[in-house]
Amino acid sequence: VKAAVGRATVAAAPRPDLLDPKGTVVDVKAGRALKRPVTLAEMKAAKVFAGSPLLTCGRLSVVPLTPGQYAFVAGD
């Protein structure tokens, strides 16, 4: 099951991906776990995620969240 399970922060500035000239690499630092996993299906069903790049990108990426999206995932 695909799900968000924890928080992370960007640890270094983005840099070119040496394996994919069109890509970018971002180092992240693991943070603490979420109160509970939030499944991809839950996020797709939530109106607050309508149009979010988190759901439209085909692979794991660093994407911005709105305050409402963050609250949804963080369980606040």
C-alpha positions in Angstrom: 0.0 0.0 0.0 1.4 3.4 -1.0 1.3 5.8 1.9 3.0 8.8 3.6 4.5 7.4 6.8 6.8 10.2 8.0 8.2 13.7 7.6 11.4 14.8 5.9 13.2 18.0 5.3 15.3 19.1 2.4 19.0 18.8 3.6 20.9 20.3 0.7 20.3 22.5 -2.3 19.0 20.7 -5.5 21.7 19.6 -7.9 21.7 18.1 -11.4 21.1 14.3 -11.6 24.2 12.7 -13.2 22.2 9.8 -14.4 19.4 11.8 -16.0 20.4 15.2 -17.5 16.8 16.4 -17.3 16.5 15.5 -13.7 17.4 17.0 -10.3 18.5 15.4 -7.1 17.5 16.6 -3.7 19.0 15.2 -0.5 16.4 14.8 2.3 16.8 14.1 6.0 14.3 11.8 7.7 12.2 13.3 10.4 9.7 11.8 12.8 6.9 9.3 11.9 3.4 10.5 11.2 0.7 9.7 13.8 -0.6 7.1 11.3 0.2 6.3 7.7 -1.9 8.3 5.2 -2.6 6.2 2.1 -2.4 7.5 -1.5 -6.1 6.5 -1.8 -7.0 8.8 1.1 -5.1 11.7 -0.4 -6.7 11.2 -3.8 -10.1 11.2 -2.2 -9.5 14.4 -0.2 -10.6 17.7 -2.0 -7.7 19.5 -0.4 -5.3 17.6 -2.7 -7.1 18.5 -5.9 -4.5 19.4 -8.5 -1.6 18.8 -6.1 1.7 17.8 -7.8 2.0 15.2 -5.1 -0.7 13.2 -6.8 0.1 14.1 -10.4 3.9 13.3 -10.4 4.7 9.7 -11.5 7.5 9.2 -9.1 8.6 10.2 -5.6 9.4 13.9 -5.6 9.9 16.8 -3.4 6.8 18.9 -3.7 5.3 21.8 -1.8 2.2 21.3 0.3 -0.3 23.9 1.2 -1.0 24.4 5.0 -4.3 22.4 4.5 -2.5 19.5 2.8 0.2 19.4 5.5 -2.5 19.4 8.2 -4.3 16.6 6.5 -1.2 14.4 6.3 0.2 15.3 9.7 -3.2 14.6 11.4 -3.5 18.0 12.8 
